[in-house]
């Protein structure tokens, strides 16, 4: 996935619809939160086992909601000038320090 190219597509999509005035980090974060809630709704009443065994329709719906969350996340990063690839690498390195591998005896 080419993040920069995807962000450019999202900018063009918004520009073609004159959505730029509404595409603020605050509004995008709020919209992403709504989409995250829709993602959660898929799993709301499932058992842990059921959540691991989604049928094709559920998996399609899950993909749509995951995509919505990702697209808003990419737009937030784009509008705030965050290099998402660098931020992810930095966070993974921090997590590796904070949560070292288990030692097995």
Buried (B, 14 or more C-beta within 10 A) or exposed (E): EEBEEBBEEBBEEBEEEEEEEEBEBEBBBEBBEEBBEBBEEBBEEEEEEEEEEBEEEBEEBBEEBBEBBBBBBBBBBBBEEEEBEEEEEEEEEEEEEEEEEEEEE
